[in-house]
Amino acid sequence: MHAEARHGVGGMTLIEVLVALAIVAITLAAGLKASGALAGNAQRLADITAAQWCADNQLTALKLAKQFPGTGDSDFTCDALGIRYSGRLVVRPTPNPNFRRVDAQIFGNEGQPMLTISTVLPRY
């Protein structure tokens, strides 16, 4: 009778160990994917912030020039955080002839648009 009592007591079976390992592997893979996404998002945030500085600098330079901008497009480059950004200033008329709409567009390495900042400049 003593032998029968010991037969039911034991450790984990091989199947139970494999299931536990599969659960741990899935959890670790999900954690690695999430941390990779966070790192990518942090880099994207830094790129967008630097691009926004470039666009803001171009618009501020126009405001400080105190000259009524002519309509048309002009290209510019800007260095921020060690990265060179290309951009375009797009100046368009508004219904009121004393104002101009100015869009500062920043493009990424492959020419894809990263962001656009708009403002309205008055006649000085």
PATIZA-180641 format. One record per residue: residue number from 1; x, y, z of N, C-alpha, C, O, CB in turn. Coordinates in pm, whole numbers. Glycine has a CB too. Layout:
! PATIZA-180641
+-----+--------+--------+--------+--------+--------+--------+--------+--------+--------+--------+--------+--------+--------+--------+--------+
! pos !   n.xx !   n.yy !   n.zz !  ca.xx !  ca.yy !  ca.zz !   c.xx !   c.yy !   c.zz !   o.xx !   o.yy !   o.zz !  cb.xx !  cb.yy !  cb.zz !
+-----+--------+--------+--------+--------+--------+--------+--------+--------+--------+--------+--------+--------+--------+--------+--------+
! NUM !      X !      Y !      Z !      X !      Y !      Z !      X !      Y !      Z !      X !      Y !      Z !      X !      Y !      Z !
...
+-----+--------+--------+--------+--------+--------+--------+--------+--------+--------+--------+--------+--------+--------+--------+--------+
//
This chain:
! PATIZA-180641
+-----+--------+--------+--------+--------+--------+--------+--------+--------+--------+--------+--------+--------+--------+--------+--------+
! pos !   n.xx !   n.yy !   n.zz !  ca.xx !  ca.yy !  ca.zz !   c.xx !   c.yy !   c.zz !   o.xx !   o.yy !   o.zz !  cb.xx !  cb.yy !  cb.zz !
+-----+--------+--------+--------+--------+--------+--------+--------+--------+--------+--------+--------+--------+--------+--------+--------+
!   1 !     82 !   -117 !      0 !      0 !      0 !      0 !     87 !    124 !      0 !     49 !    227 !    -57 !    -93 !     -1 !    118 !
!   2 !    198 !    116 !     61 !    289 !    229 !     66 !    340 !    264 !    -74 !    361 !    382 !   -105 !    406 !    198 !    160 !
!   3 !    359 !    164 !   -160 !    408 !    186 !   -295 !    305 !    257 !   -380 !    342 !    338 !   -465 !    446 !     53 !   -359 !
!   4 !    178 !    230 !   -360 !     73 !    297 !   -437 !     66 !    445 !   -404 !     37 !    524 !   -493 !    -62 !    232 !   -413 !
!   5 !     89 !    484 !   -285 !     82 !    624 !   -243 !    195 !    704 !   -308 !    175 !    821 !   -342 !     90 !    636 !    -90 !
!   6 !    312 !    646 !   -327 !    425 !    717 !   -387 !    408 !    730 !   -537 !    465 !    822 !   -596 !    555 !    644 !   -356 !
!   7 !    332 !    644 !   -603 !    317 !    647 !   -747 !    246 !    774 !   -794 !    281 !    825 !   -900 !    240 !    524 !   -795 !
!   8 !    150 !    829 !   -722 !     74 !    948 !   -761 !    151 !   1077 !   -734 !    117 !   1181 !   -791 !    -57 !    952 !   -687 !
!   9 !    252 !   1073 !   -650 !    329 !   1193 !   -616 !    449 !   1200 !   -709 !    524 !   1103 !   -722 !    372 !   1192 !   -466 !
!  10 !    467 !   1314 !   -772 !    582 !   1327 !   -862 !    595 !   1471 !   -907 !    519 !   1559 !   -865 !    568 !   1234 !   -983 !
!  11 !    692 !   1494 !   -992 !    716 !   1628 !  -1045 !    628 !   1655 !  -1166 !    527 !   1589 !  -1190 !    863 !   1646 !  -1082 !
!  12 !    671 !   1755 !  -1241 !    597 !   1793 !  -1361 !    630 !   1697 !  -1474 !    741 !   1646 !  -1483 !    630 !   1938 !  -1402 !
!  13 !    533 !   1674 !  -1557 !    558 !   1588 !  -1673 !    629 !   1670 !  -1781 !    636 !   1792 !  -1774 !    426 !   1527 !  -1727 !
!  14 !    679 !   1601 !  -1878 !    749 !   1667 !  -1988 !    656 !   1762 !  -2064 !    697 !   1870 !  -2104 !    809 !   1562 !  -2085 !
!  15 !    533 !   1722 !  -2083 !    435 !   1807 !  -2152 !    413 !   1936 !  -2073 !    408 !   2044 !  -2132 !    300 !   1732 !  -2171 !
!  16 !    400 !   1926 !  -1943 !    380 !   2046 !  -1861 !    500 !   2140 !  -1869 !    483 !   2262 !  -1874 !    354 !   2007 !  -1713 !
!  17 !    619 !   2086 !  -1871 !    740 !   2168 !  -1883 !    744 !   2237 !  -2019 !    777 !   2355 !  -2027 !    867 !   2080 !  -1863 !
!  18 !    710 !   2166 !  -2125 !    710 !   2225 !  -2258 !    605 !   2335 !  -2271 !    631 !   2437 !  -2334 !    686 !   2117 !  -2364 !
!  19 !    490 !   2316 !  -2213 !    386 !   2419 !  -2215 !    433 !   2543 !  -2140 !    414 !   2656 !  -2185 !    253 !   2366 !  -2154 !
!  20 !    496 !   2522 !  -2025 !    547 !   2635 !  -1947 !    655 !   2709 !  -2024 !    658 !   2832 !  -2023 !    602 !   2587 !  -1811 !
!  21 !    744 !   2638 !  -2092 !    848 !   2702 !  -2172 !    788 !   2779 !  -2290 !    835 !   2887 !  -2324 !    947 !   2597 !  -2224 !
!  22 !    684 !   2725 !  -2351 !    619 !   2795 !  -2462 !    556 !   2925 !  -2413 !    564 !   3027 !  -2481 !    511 !   2705 !  -2528 !
!  23 !    494 !   2922 !  -2298 !    434 !   3043 !  -2242 !    540 !   3148 !  -2213 !    521 !   3266 !  -2242 !    355 !   3011 !  -2113 !
!  24 !    651 !   3107 !  -2156 !    761 !   3200 !  -2127 !    818 !   3256 !  -2256 !    847 !   3376 !  -2263 !    873 !   3129 !  -2046 !
!  25 !    836 !   3173 !  -2359 !    890 !   3219 !  -2487 !    798 !   3321 !  -2553 !    845 !   3421 !  -2606 !    913 !   3101 !  -2582 !
!  26 !    668 !   3297 !  -2550 !    572 !   3391 !  -2608 !    573 !   3523 !  -2532 !    567 !   3630 !  -2593 !    430 !   3331 !  -2607 !
!  27 !    581 !   3516 !  -2402 !    586 !   3637 !  -2319 !    712 !   3717 !  -2347 !    706 !   3840 !  -2360 !    578 !   3602 !  -2170 !
!  28 !    826 !   3652 !  -2357 !    952 !   3721 !  -2386 !    951 !   3782 !  -2526 !   1000 !   3893 !  -2545 !   1070 !   3626 !  -2372 !
!  29 !    895 !   3711 !  -2623 !    887 !   3765 !  -2759 !    799 !   3890 !  -2763 !    833 !   3987 !  -2831 !    833 !   3659 !  -2856 !
!  30 !    688 !   3888 !  -2692 !    601 !   4005 !  -2686 !    672 !   4123 !  -2618 !    657 !   4237 !  -2660 !    471 !   3972 !  -2612 !
!  31 !    748 !   4094 !  -2514 !    823 !   4199 !  -2447 !    929 !   4260 !  -2536 !    948 !   4382 !  -2536 !    888 !   4144 !  -2322 !
!  32 !   1000 !   4177 !  -2613 !   1101 !   4228 !  -2707 !   1037 !   4313 !  -2816 !   1092 !   4417 !  -2854 !   1179 !   4113 !  -2770 !
!  33 !    923 !   4270 !  -2866 !    854 !   4348 !  -2970 !    810 !   4482 !  -2914 !    823 !   4584 !  -2982 !    732 !   4270 !  -3024 !
!  34 !    758 !   4485 !  -2794 !    712 !   4611 !  -2732 !    830 !   4704 !  -2707 !    818 !   4825 !  -2731 !    638 !   4583 !  -2601 !
!  35 !    942 !   4652 !  -2660 !   1057 !   4739 !  -2634 !   1116 !   4791 !  -2765 !   1163 !   4904 !  -2769 !   1164 !   4663 !  -2555 !
!  36 !   1113 !   4712 !  -2870 !   1158 !   4759 !  -3002 !   1069 !   4870 !  -3054 !   1118 !   4967 !  -3112 !   1161 !   4643 !  -3101 !
!  37 !    938 !   4856 !  -3035 !    846 !   4961 !  -3078 !    868 !   5089 !  -2999 !    862 !   5198 !  -3056 !    700 !   4914 !  -3062 !
!  38 !    895 !   5077 !  -2870 !    922 !   5196 !  -2789 !   1050 !   5267 !  -2836 !   1054 !   5390 !  -2841 !    935 !   5158 !  -2641 !
!  39 !   1153 !   5191 !  -2868 !   1277 !   5251 !  -2916 !   1254 !   5321 !  -3050 !   1305 !   5431 !  -3071 !   1388 !   5145 !  -2931 !
!  40 !   1179 !   5260 !  -3139 !   1147 !   5322 !  -3267 !   1065 !   5449 !  -3250 !   1088 !   5548 !  -3320 !   1072 !   5224 !  -3355 !
!  41 !    971 !   5447 !  -3158 !    890 !   5566 !  -3132 !    973 !   5679 !  -3073 !    950 !   5796 !  -3105 !    775 !   5532 !  -3037 !
!  42 !   1069 !   5646 !  -2989 !   1155 !   5749 !  -2931 !   1240 !   5815 !  -3040 !   1259 !   5937 !  -3038 !   1246 !   5689 !  -2822 !
!  43 !   1292 !   5736 !  -3134 !   1370 !   5792 !  -3244 !   1282 !   5879 !  -3333 !   1324 !   5986 !  -3376 !   1435 !   5680 !  -3326 !
!  44 !   1162 !   5833 !  -3361 !   1068 !   5911 !  -3444 !   1035 !   6044 !  -3377 !   1028 !   6147 !  -3443 !    938 !   5831 !  -3471 !
!  45 !   1015 !   6042 !  -3246 !    986 !   6165 !  -3173 !   1103 !   6262 !  -3181 !   1082 !   6382 !  -3199 !    954 !   6133 !  -3026 !
!  46 !   1226 !   6212 !  -3168 !   1344 !   6299 !  -3180 !   1353 !   6359 !  -3320 !   1385 !   6477 !  -3335 !   1472 !   6221 !  -3147 !
!  47 !   1327 !   6279 !  -3423 !   1331 !   6329 !  -3561 !   1226 !   6435 !  -3586 !   1255 !   6538 !  -3646 !   1313 !   6214 !  -3660 !
!  48 !   1105 !   6412 !  -3540 !    996 !   6508 !  -3560 !   1025 !   6637 !  -3483 !    997 !   6746 !  -3533 !    861 !   6449 !  -3517 !
!  49 !   1079 !   6626 !  -3363 !   1111 !   6745 !  -3284 !   1217 !   6830 !  -3354 !   1203 !   6952 !  -3362 !   1159 !   6706 !  -3144 !
!  50 !   1322 !   6767 !  -3405 !   1427 !   6840 !  -3476 !   1372 !   6902 !  -3604 !   1407 !   7015 !  -3638 !   1546 !   6747 !  -3508 !
!  51 !   1287 !   6830 !  -3675 !   1227 !   6884 !  -3797 !   1137 !   7003 !  -3764 !   1132 !   7100 !  -3840 !   1146 !   6775 !  -3870 !
!  52 !   1067 !   6997 !  -3653 !    982 !   7108 !  -3612 !   1066 !   7231 !  -3578 !   1026 !   7344 !  -3608 !    895 !   7068 !  -3491 !
!  53 !   1182 !   7210 !  -3517 !   1272 !   7323 !  -3489 !   1313 !   7390 !  -3620 !   1316 !   7513 !  -3629 !   1397 !   7276 !  -3410 !
!  54 !   1346 !   7309 !  -3721 !   1387 !   7364 !  -3850 !   1274 !   7446 !  -3913 !   1297 !   7558 !  -3959 !   1430 !   7251 !  -3946 !
!  55 !   1154 !   7392 !  -3913 !   1041 !   7464 !  -3971 !   1012 !   7592 !  -3893 !    989 !   7697 !  -3953 !    916 !   7374 !  -3973 !
!  56 !   1014 !   7584 !  -3761 !    991 !   7703 !  -3679 !   1097 !   7809 !  -3704 !   1066 !   7928 !  -3708 !    989 !   7665 !  -3530 !
!  57 !   1222 !   7767 !  -3720 !   1330 !   7863 !  -3747 !   1308 !   7935 !  -3880 !   1332 !   8055 !  -3889 !   1465 !   7791 !  -3749 !
!  58 !   1263 !   7863 !  -3982 !   1237 !   7927 !  -4112 !   1123 !   8027 !  -4102 !   1131 !   8137 !  -4158 !   1206 !   7821 !  -4218 !
!  59 !   1016 !   7991 !  -4033 !    902 !   8082 !  -4019 !    939 !   8203 !  -3934 !    896 !   8314 !  -3962 !    782 !   8008 !  -3957 !
!  60 !   1018 !   8181 !  -3830 !   1062 !   8292 !  -3746 !   1152 !   8388 !  -3823 !   1143 !   8509 !  -3805 !   1135 !   8239 !  -3622 !
!  61 !   1238 !   8335 !  -3909 !   1324 !   8420 !  -3990 !   1240 !   8508 !  -4082 !   1273 !   8625 !  -4103 !   1422 !   8334 !  -4073 !
!  62 !   1132 !   8453 !  -4137 !   1043 !   8534 !  -4221 !    976 !   8645 !  -4140 !    964 !   8758 !  -4186 !    936 !   8446 !  -4287 !
!  63 !    933 !   8611 !  -4019 !    868 !   8711 !  -3934 !    966 !   8822 !  -3896 !    930 !   8940 !  -3896 !    811 !   8645 !  -3806 !
!  64 !   1089 !   8784 !  -3864 !   1189 !   8883 !  -3823 !   1236 !   8971 !  -3938 !   1281 !   9083 !  -3916 !   1308 !   8813 !  -3760 !
!  65 !   1226 !   8921 !  -4063 !   1267 !   9000 !  -4178 !   1174 !   9120 !  -4199 !   1212 !   9220 !  -4260 !   1270 !   8912 !  -4304 !
!  66 !   1051 !   9109 !  -4149 !    951 !   9215 !  -4161 !    935 !   9262 !  -4304 !    923 !   9382 !  -4331 !    989 !   9333 !  -4073 !
!  67 !    934 !   9167 !  -4395 !    906 !   9193 !  -4536 !    789 !   9107 !  -4577 !    778 !   8991 !  -4537 !   1031 !   9166 !  -4626 !
!  68 !    701 !   9164 !  -4657 !    585 !   9091 !  -4705 !    634 !   8990 !  -4809 !    684 !   9030 !  -4914 !    477 !   9188 !  -4766 !
!  69 !    620 !   8859 !  -4781 !    676 !   8759 !  -4873 !    596 !   8751 !  -5002 !    473 !   8762 !  -5002 !    680 !   8622 !  -4806 !
!  70 !    667 !   8732 !  -5111 !    601 !   8708 !  -5238 !    551 !   8566 !  -5245 !    602 !   8478 !  -5175 !    695 !   8738 !  -5356 !
!  71 !    452 !   8542 !  -5329 !    398 !   8406 !  -5341 !    495 !   8319 !  -5419 !    572 !   8368 !  -5502 !    258 !   8408 !  -5410 !
!  72 !    491 !   8192 !  -5392 !    577 !   8096 !  -5460 !    638 !   7998 !  -5363 !    611 !   8001 !  -5243 !    687 !   8168 !  -5536 !
!  73 !    721 !   7910 !  -5416 !    786 !   7805 !  -5337 !    937 !   7830 !  -5334 !    994 !   7878 !  -5432 !    755 !   7664 !  -5395 !
!  74 !   1000 !   7798 !  -5223 !   1146 !   7804 !  -5213 !   1193 !   7690 !  -5126 !   1130 !   7656 !  -5025 !   1193 !   7942 !  -5156 !
!  75 !   1305 !   7630 !  -5164 !   1361 !   7517 !  -5091 !   1468 !   7565 !  -4993 !   1532 !   7668 !  -5016 !   1421 !   7413 !  -5188 !
!  76 !   1486 !   7490 !  -4885 !   1589 !   7521 !  -4787 !   1638 !   7391 !  -4724 !   1573 !   7287 !  -4735 !   1536 !   7618 !  -4678 !
!  77 !   1753 !   7399 !  -4658 !   1803 !   7286 !  -4579 !   1832 !   7337 !  -4439 !   1853 !   7456 !  -4416 !   1931 !   7223 !  -4644 !
!  78 !   1833 !   7244 !  -4348 !   1854 !   7279 !  -4207 !   1925 !   7162 !  -4139 !   1895 !   7046 !  -4167 !   1718 !   7312 !  -4136 !
!  79 !   2019 !   7193 !  -4052 !   2087 !   7091 !  -3972 !   2038 !   7101 !  -3828 !   2044 !   7207 !  -3766 !   2242 !   7108 !  -3979 !
!  80 !   1992 !   6989 !  -3775 !   1947 !   6984 !  -3636 !   1979 !   6847 !  -3580 !   1947 !   6745 !  -3641 !   1794 !   7015 !  -3623 !
!  81 !   2041 !   6845 !  -3464 !   2079 !   6720 !  -3397 !   2163 !   6631 !  -3486 !   2152 !   6508 !  -3481 !   1956 !   6645 !  -3351 !
!  82 !   2248 !   6693 !  -3569 !   2337 !   6616 !  -3655 !   2271 !   6557 !  -3778 !   2332 !   6475 !  -3847 !   2397 !   6508 !  -3578 !
!  83 !   2148 !   6596 !  -3807 !   2077 !   6545 !  -3923 !   2044 !   6662 !  -4016 !   2003 !   6768 !  -3969 !   1946 !   6469 !  -3881 !
!  84 !   2063 !   6642 !  -4146 !   2028 !   6746 !  -4243 !   1888 !   6719 !  -4296 !   1858 !   6612 !  -4349 !   2132 !   6749 !  -4360 !
!  85 !   1803 !   6818 !  -4279 !   1665 !   6811 !  -4327 !   1648 !   6900 !  -4448 !   1706 !   7009 !  -4454 !   1564 !   6851 !  -4215 !
!  86 !   1570 !   6855 !  -4543 !   1535 !   6940 !  -4657 !   1391 !   6988 !  -4636 !   1307 !   6916 !  -4582 !   1551 !   6864 !  -4794 !
!  87 !   1366 !   7109 !  -4679 !   1234 !   7166 !  -4660 !   1194 !   7257 !  -4773 !   1274 !   7288 !  -4862 !   1228 !   7240 !  -4529 !
!  88 !   1070 !   7301 !  -4768 !   1017 !   7390 !  -4869 !    925 !   7491 !  -4800 !    839 !   7454 !  -4720 !    941 !   7312 !  -4981 !
!  89 !    943 !   7617 !  -4833 !    850 !   7721 !  -4790 !    751 !   7745 !  -4904 !    791 !   7774 !  -5017 !    925 !   7854 !  -4751 !
!  90 !    624 !   7733 !  -4874 !    518 !   7752 !  -4973 !    440 !   7875 !  -4930 !    374 !   7874 !  -4826 !    426 !   7625 !  -4985 !
!  91 !    446 !   7981 !  -5010 !    377 !   8107 !  -4978 !    260 !   8121 !  -5075 !    278 !   8117 !  -5197 !    475 !   8231 !  -4988 !
!  92 !    140 !   8138 !  -5020 !     19 !   8150 !  -5100 !    -59 !   8274 !  -5057 !    -54 !   8314 !  -4940 !    -68 !   8022 !  -5087 !
!  93 !   -132 !   8334 !  -5150 !   -216 !   8449 !  -5113 !   -336 !   8404 !  -5030 !   -372 !   8287 !  -5031 !   -263 !   8524 !  -5239 !
!  94 !   -395 !   8497 !  -4960 !   -517 !   8473 !  -4883 !   -627 !   8562 !  -4941 !   -599 !   8650 !  -5022 !   -495 !   8501 !  -4729 !
!  95 !   -750 !   8541 !  -4900 !   -857 !   8629 !  -4949 !   -833 !   8777 !  -4914 !   -876 !   8866 !  -4987 !   -991 !   8584 !  -4890 !
!  96 !   -765 !   8802 !  -4803 !   -729 !   8939 !  -4766 !   -590 !   8967 !  -4825 !   -494 !   8898 !  -4790 !   -731 !   8959 !  -4608 !
!  97 !   -576 !   9066 !  -4912 !   -447 !   9089 !  -4978 !   -338 !   9139 !  -4883 !   -223 !   9149 !  -4925 !   -465 !   9189 !  -5089 !
!  98 !   -370 !   9170 !  -4759 !   -270 !   9214 !  -4662 !   -206 !   9100 !  -4585 !   -125 !   9124 !  -4495 !   -333 !   9310 !  -4566 !
!  99 !   -241 !   8977 !  -4618 !   -187 !   8860 !  -4549 !   -143 !   8755 !  -4649 !   -196 !   8747 !  -4760 !   -292 !   8802 !  -4453 !
! 100 !    -46 !   8675 !  -4609 !      1 !   8560 !  -4686 !      4 !   8437 !  -4596 !     43 !   8444 !  -4479 !    142 !   8587 !  -4748 !
! 101 !    -37 !   8326 !  -4653 !    -26 !   8198 !  -4581 !    109 !   8138 !  -4617 !    145 !   8129 !  -4734 !   -144 !   8100 !  -4617 !
! 102 !    184 !   8095 !  -4515 !    315 !   8035 !  -4537 !    317 !   7897 !  -4472 !    288 !   7883 !  -4353 !    430 !   8126 !  -4479 !
! 103 !    350 !   7797 !  -4551 !    364 !   7660 !  -4502 !    512 !   7623 !  -4507 !    576 !   7637 !  -4611 !    278 !   7559 !  -4586 !
! 104 !    565 !   7575 !  -4396 !    702 !   7522 !  -4391 !    690 !   7371 !  -4389 !    643 !   7313 !  -4290 !    782 !   7576 !  -4266 !
! 105 !    732 !   7307 !  -4497 !    724 !   7162 !  -4510 !    863 !   7103 !  -4492 !    960 !   7152 !  -4549 !    664 !   7121 !  -4647 !
! 106 !    872 !   6997 !  -4412 !    998 !   6928 !  -4388 !    985 !   6786 !  -4444 !    885 !   6719 !  -4423 !   1035 !   6927 !  -4235 !
! 107 !   1090 !   6743 !  -4515 !   1089 !   6611 !  -4577 !   1198 !   6523 !  -4517 !   1302 !   6572 !  -4473 !   1109 !   6623 !  -4729 !
! 108 !   1173 !   6392 !  -4514 !   1268 !   6295 !  -4462 !   1374 !   6260 !  -4565 !   1382 !   6322 !  -4671 !   1196 !   6170 !  -4416 !
! 109 !   1454 !   6160 !  -4534 !   1565 !   6120 !  -4621 !   1518 !   6074 !  -4759 !   1583 !   6104 !  -4859 !   1644 !   6008 !  -4556 !
! 110 !   1410 !   6003 !  -4765 !   1360 !   5950 !  -4893 !   1266 !   6047 !  -4961 !   1204 !   6012 !  -5062 !   1290 !   5817 !  -4871 !
! 111 !   1254 !   6168 !  -4909 !   1165 !   6268 !  -4970 !   1022 !   6261 !  -4922 !    937 !   6335 !  -4972 !   1167 !   6252 !  -5117 !
! 112 !    993 !   6174 !  -4827 !    857 !   6165 !  -4776 !    831 !   6281 !  -4680 !    921 !   6318 !  -4603 !    833 !   6028 !  -4704 !
! 113 !    713 !   6341 !  -4681 !    684 !   6453 !  -4591 !    682 !   6407 !  -4445 !    622 !   6305 !  -4411 !    549 !   6517 !  -4627 !
! 114 !    750 !   6485 !  -4361 !    753 !   6454 !  -4218 !    651 !   6540 !  -4143 !    575 !   6489 !  -4060 !    893 !   6477 !  -4160 !
! 115 !    649 !   6670 !  -4174 !    554 !   6758 !  -4107 !    540 !   6887 !  -4186 !    625 !   6922 !  -4267 !    598 !   6787 !  -3962 !
! 116 !    431 !   6957 !  -4159 !    404 !   7088 !  -4218 !    356 !   7179 !  -4107 !    266 !   7144 !  -4031 !    300 !   7079 !  -4333 !
! 117 !    416 !   7297 !  -4099 !    373 !   7398 !  -4003 !    329 !   7520 !  -4084 !    400 !   7564 !  -4175 !    487 !   7435 !  -3900 !
! 118 !    214 !   7574 !  -4051 !    158 !   7687 !  -4125 !    145 !   7809 !  -4036 !    126 !   7798 !  -3915 !     23 !   7651 !  -4185 !
! 119 !    155 !   7926 !  -4099 !    132 !   8052 !  -4030 !     79 !   8153 !  -4132 !     80 !   8128 !  -4252 !    264 !   8103 !  -3960 !
! 120 !     34 !   8264 !  -4081 !    -11 !   8374 !  -4165 !     73 !   8496 !  -4131 !     84 !   8534 !  -4015 !   -164 !   8403 !  -4145 !
! 121 !    132 !   8557 !  -4234 !    215 !   8675 !  -4215 !    144 !   8799 !  -4268 !     82 !   8794 !  -4374 !    352 !   8658 !  -4285 !
! 122 !    151 !   8910 !  -4192 !     85 !   9033 !  -4237 !    177 !   9118 !  -4324 !    298 !   9096 !  -4330 !     38 !   9113 !  -4117 !
! 123 !    117 !   9215 !  -4390 !    195 !   9316 !  -4462 !    252 !   9411 !  -4359 !    180 !   9453 !  -4269 !    108 !   9392 !  -4569 !
! 124 !    379 !   9446 !  -4369 !    441 !   9534 !  -4269 !    442 !   9676 !  -4315 !    491 !   9764 !  -4244 !    582 !   9490 !  -4240 !
+-----+--------+--------+--------+--------+--------+--------+--------+--------+--------+--------+--------+--------+--------+--------+--------+
//
